[in-house]
Each structure stands twice: as structure tokens, then as C-alpha cells.
């Protein structure tokens, strides 16, 4: 029972190893996601902690050493297993010059007091979905539809009656540009986005791997909404969604989402993740900056799932204290100044 870097044959089979983790795997711990993040200043590592596949993204921070980030990991389902993994991974990280490990497992927010007692320190989120809404689609889709709130069922049927259609399209350069323009229009004043090249390479990378699909919704032969979704194991993820500002077809985004769900179901998916919402105690707050996003996603399922978010396992207390106090802020500013993109 050891902690070690994965062998090349294991790396070649990385996605299957991640999907075999107790949490069923997460697309943000996939090989493709790690390769995507390498284009933005990370170095990817693939580590085996006993039988657990752990995807690690490394930032080399001058004067501090290395910061390890585990996107949506480690893939455990209990705090008991978390401590076992972190004890071993912490020792391994220390041997490789790491001053802190930022973890992000999808454990219930109710576990937060336990994390603090074990010395983990709350950290800023990286993947922006510490709270999300999911939909169980393991049942027959007709039953799934009937169990959804009336508002979403009405919107889907209305869009169909009004002639809205949805197509699965190739993530060509042209289609990626259309999708990005829609995303930029939708994001204005609601959420931040990265540059076009990041999205284009992301969408094309996951499409090439057979894990991602771009969708467009049409009305009167015009594109009115777009979305990008991914499947990984028995889970699907609604990563990006956008629509034109001037709404010309009621329910187009709902029908688009339903077609994504049908596509995911055809790929043996059991759980569809809408990938981010306001937390459960803020979902009905109209002043929350993501209230509109939450309003749309909660029309499919009213239940919000809150995760613990990001925590730091401190390896070097002195360096970590300085990092949290001002080092991280400086790194963010310098990176944005040079790259005009997010540090993480």
C-alpha cells in the first residue's frame, strides 16, 4: 500500500481509474481536464494513493515552492477515507517541495466542522460550483419529465409547439466562436469568463475524447441558445450555457437542456449535474449575483446540493500563512496583468 506517481500504462488508462474511485469519478479530475489546465500554467501529475487515482495540478510559486490542487478530489465519499488519503498524500507532497494541498472533494457541507477540527483551512473556490443542482435521470425519461416542476415541463412543451429545434453540432472553429459570443453576451454582469482560446481548446479537446458535445437551439432558423455538456462515467455535466439577450422563443433554453438530458441518458448517465448554483440558503435571494442562474436550474429540481468547497491541507505552516495573507492575491494580480486570465 503506497503513494506514488502513476506508471505510463496507468496514465494511459487514467479516466477508467478515476471513474473507479469511490465517488464514481468527476470530469474535472479527468485526463483531458488536466491536459487543458497545463495550457494555463499548471503541471499535471497523476498519483496513486493505494488504489485511489488522484489528479493533481501543480503551481510552482516562486519563493514558496509548489502548490498542489486536486480538482474535485480526492474522490472519496467520507471524511474517514479523506483523512486516510490526506495522511499519505501529505507525506508524499512534503517530499516533493509542496507547501500546501488544495482539496475539493464533493463531500456534504455538513462535514465542514469536522474538517476544521482536523486542521484543514477553508480556501477560496477554484471550480465555481461548491453548490449545485443535480437531476436523477436513472429512471425512464417520461417519468423524469413528469417528476420535474411544472414550470420546466411547460417551458419544454411550449418551445416544441413554437418550433424550437435543437441540434448536436461539431465544435468547429466557427461554431466555437458562435458559442463564445453567446456566452460573452450572457455572462455580462452575471459571471466571469475566460478568453476564447481557452473555451475553444476545451470544447474541442473533450469532443475529440468522446466526452463532450456542443448543442445549438434554433428558432426561425436562427441560433437562440447554445450549450456544452460532458459525460464521464455515469454522470453528465452542463458546463457552459448561453442564449441571446433578446428572447424570441419562450422555453428555448429549457428544451435545449432537455435535449442534453436525452443525450446523456443515451450514454448511460444516471445523474445530470447542472454545475453550479447559489447555495441552498441563498437560492431564493434575488440579490445574489447568480440568482438568475439558480432560478433557471432550480426549475428542473428544487433541491440544492451544498459541498464543502475548497480546503487547504497545510504542509508548511509559515509559507502557507504568508501565501494566504498576501501571496495568493499578488500571484492573482501578476498573472492577470501578464495573461489577462484567471490564475487558477
VENZI-V896978 format. One record per backbone hydrogen bond with DSSP energy under -0.5 kcal/mol. CO is the residue of the C=O (numbers start at 1). NH is the residue of the N-H. E is the energy in kcal/mol with one decimal. If there is no record, write none. Layout:
CO,NH,E
CO,NH,E
This chain:
2,50,-3.3
4,48,-2.9
7,11,-2.4
8,12,-2.6
9,13,-0.8
11,14,-1.8
13,17,-1.7
14,18,-2.6
15,19,-2.5
16,20,-1.2
18,21,-1.7
21,24,-2.3
26,29,-2.5
27,30,-1.2
30,34,-1.9
31,35,-2.3
32,36,-2.3
33,37,-2.4
34,38,-1.3
35,39,-0.6
36,39,-1.2
37,40,-1.6
37,42,-1.6
38,41,-1.0
43,58,-2.8
45,47,-0.5
45,56,-2.7
46,6,-3.5
47,49,-0.6
47,54,-3.2
48,4,-2.1
48,50,-0.8
49,52,-2.2
52,49,-2.5
52,54,-0.6
53,55,-0.5
54,47,-2.6
54,56,-0.5
56,45,-3.0
56,58,-0.5
57,69,-2.5
58,43,-1.7
58,60,-0.5
59,61,-0.8
59,67,-2.8
60,62,-0.6
61,64,-1.4
61,65,-2.9
65,61,-3.3
66,68,-0.5
66,99,-2.6
66,100,-0.9
67,59,-2.6
68,102,-3.9
69,57,-3.0
69,71,-0.8
70,73,-2.2
73,104,-3.3
74,76,-2.3
75,23,-1.3
78,82,-1.7
79,83,-2.4
80,84,-1.4
81,85,-2.2
82,86,-2.9
83,87,-2.3
84,88,-1.4
85,89,-3.0
86,90,-2.8
87,91,-1.2
88,92,-1.8
89,93,-2.9
90,94,-2.1
91,95,-1.3
93,96,-1.5
93,98,-1.8
94,97,-1.3
97,66,-2.2
99,315,-1.9
99,316,-2.2
100,68,-2.4
101,103,-0.7
101,313,-3.3
102,70,-3.0
103,311,-1.8
105,107,-2.0
107,308,-1.7
108,111,-2.2
109,112,-1.9
111,114,-0.6
111,115,-1.5
112,116,-2.0
113,117,-1.8
114,118,-1.1
115,120,-2.0
116,119,-1.7
121,312,-3.3
126,128,-0.6
127,129,-2.3
130,307,-3.7
131,277,-1.5
132,305,-3.4
133,274,-2.9
135,137,-0.7
135,272,-2.8
140,143,-0.7
140,144,-2.1
141,145,-2.7
142,146,-2.0
143,147,-1.8
144,148,-0.6
145,148,-1.0
149,152,-0.6
149,153,-1.6
150,154,-2.7
151,155,-2.2
152,156,-2.4
153,157,-2.2
154,158,-2.6
155,159,-2.3
156,160,-1.9
157,161,-2.4
158,162,-2.1
159,164,-2.6
160,163,-1.3
165,218,-3.3
167,169,-0.6
167,216,-2.2
169,214,-0.8
170,172,-1.9
172,176,-2.8
173,177,-2.1
174,178,-2.0
175,179,-2.6
176,180,-2.7
177,181,-2.4
178,182,-2.1
179,183,-2.4
180,184,-2.9
181,185,-1.9
182,186,-2.4
183,187,-2.7
184,188,-1.1
187,190,-3.0
187,191,-2.0
195,199,-1.5
196,200,-3.0
197,201,-2.5
198,202,-2.0
199,203,-3.2
200,204,-2.5
201,205,-2.3
202,206,-2.3
203,207,-1.9
204,208,-2.5
205,209,-1.6
206,211,-2.7
206,212,-1.5
207,210,-1.6
211,231,-2.3
213,229,-2.3
214,169,-2.3
215,227,-2.1
216,167,-2.7
217,224,-2.9
217,225,-1.2
218,165,-2.1
219,222,-1.6
222,219,-2.5
224,244,-2.1
225,217,-3.0
226,242,-2.5
227,215,-3.0
228,239,-1.2
228,240,-1.7
229,213,-2.4
230,237,-3.0
232,235,-1.6
234,270,-2.9
234,271,-2.0
235,232,-3.0
236,273,-3.0
237,230,-2.3
237,239,-1.2
240,228,-2.7
242,226,-2.9
245,247,-1.0
249,252,-1.6
251,255,-2.7
252,256,-2.4
253,257,-2.1
254,258,-2.1
255,259,-2.3
256,260,-1.8
257,261,-2.1
258,262,-2.3
259,263,-2.4
260,264,-2.9
261,265,-2.7
262,266,-1.9
263,267,-0.6
264,267,-1.2
264,269,-1.8
265,268,-1.7
270,137,-2.7
270,138,-0.6
271,236,-2.4
271,273,-0.5
272,135,-2.5
272,274,-0.5
273,238,-2.8
279,282,-2.3
279,283,-1.1
282,285,-2.0
284,286,-0.8
285,288,-1.8
288,291,-2.1
290,294,-2.5
291,295,-2.5
292,296,-1.8
293,297,-2.4
294,298,-2.7
296,299,-1.0
297,300,-1.6
297,301,-0.9
299,152,-0.7
304,306,-0.6
305,132,-2.6
305,307,-0.5
306,109,-2.1
310,123,-2.3
311,103,-3.1
312,121,-2.1
312,314,-0.7
313,101,-2.3
315,317,-0.5
316,320,-2.6
317,321,-2.2
318,322,-1.8
319,323,-2.5
320,324,-2.7
321,325,-2.0
322,326,-2.4
322,327,-2.2
323,328,-3.2
326,330,-2.3
327,331,-2.5
328,332,-2.2
329,333,-2.3
330,334,-2.7
331,335,-2.3
332,336,-2.5
333,337,-2.4
334,338,-2.1
335,339,-3.3
336,340,-2.1
